[in-house]
């Protein structure tokens, strides 16, 4: 089971196993654990002796922040501006 949801009022709280979260984040499982350790996603919730999960909401926020970081570069800004006076092929 990938998502375990509990309804609390109008909000749904869901946990996601780390490998599934890593797939959604398009990173390796090792990188997902590095993001957890750095505090950028998580917290890690122990489900049993050998099972852990992270809140889906924190993964959603991590993905949204990556999109927000990329957006200024990809929204109508055109091609990157070269700061050097000499550009290969345009001398």
N, C-alpha and C positions, 0 to 999 in steps of 0.2 A: 504494500500500500504506500503510495507516494505522498499523499497529503492526508493529514489527520486533522479534521476540522472540529472545532467546538464553537457553538454560537454563544456569544455573550452580549445580550441586548441586540443592538442593530449591527454589531460588528462580528465578523467571523475571524477567529484566530486559527491559523493553520501552521503545522510544523512540516518541514520538508527535510528529508534525509540529505546529507551532504553531497553524495554523488549526483542526486537529482538536481540539487541547487547548482552544482558545478556545471551540469549540462545546460541549464537555463542561462547561466552566466557566461557560457562559452569559454570556460577556463578548465584547467585540470583540477582534479580533486585536491591535489597538493596545494595548488594556488588558492583554492577555496579555503582550505585550512589556514593558509598564511593570512588571508583576509580576515578570518575569524580571530586569529591570534593578534592581529594588528588592531582589532576592534572596529573594523569597517563594516562587518556583518556579524550577526549573532544577537544574542548570546547562544552558545552551544548548550542545548538542553539534553540531559541524559535521560534516555527512555528505558534503559536497562543496563545490565552490566557491560554489554558490548554493543550498545546501540545509542546513537545520538542523532539529533536533528536541530535545525535552526528555524526560527520563525520565517515564514514565507514573506511576511511584510518587510523584514530587513533585507531579503534578497531583492524584492521589488524596488526598495529604496536605492540599493547599490546599483541595480540596472538603470534606474532613472537618472542617477547622478552621472553614470558613464555616458548616457545619451546626452545629457545636458552639457557635459564637457565637450562632446564631439559636435554639437549643434552649431556653434559659431563658425566652425571650420567648414561646415557643409551646407549652410543655408545662404546661398546666393553670394558667397564671398568670392567666387570665381577661383582662378588658379592661384597658388601661393605666390607671393611676391618675393623675388630674389633681392637680397640686400647687397650682394656684392656687385661691383661695377662690371665685372666680366662674367657672363653666363656662357657656358659651353655652347658652341655653335652660333653665338651671337656677338662676335667680336668686332 
